[in-house]
Amino acid sequence: MLLANYYSTALKEKCLWRYLNISQACEQGLKSAIASVRAQQWLAENRSSLEASRQYVEENGLPLADCRNF
């Protein structure tokens, strides 16, 4: 069964009038949603490491800061 069968007629008509491919739009939306969830999960899993790095820079400055040309 196609996913497009689950959408309202009005929504399908709007897609047709704008020459949108419903399957491609759904796929893009799902990819975007998955990427967003993965980014949130990564941030949650690595929050303590990121905080430790931020705290190190706050206390000691940037590593190799004296080698920067700007």
Secondary structure, 3 states (H helix, E strand, C coil): CCHHHHCCHHHHHHHHHCCCCHHHHHHHHHHHHHHHHHHHHHHHHHHHHHHHHHHHHHHHCCCCHHHCCC
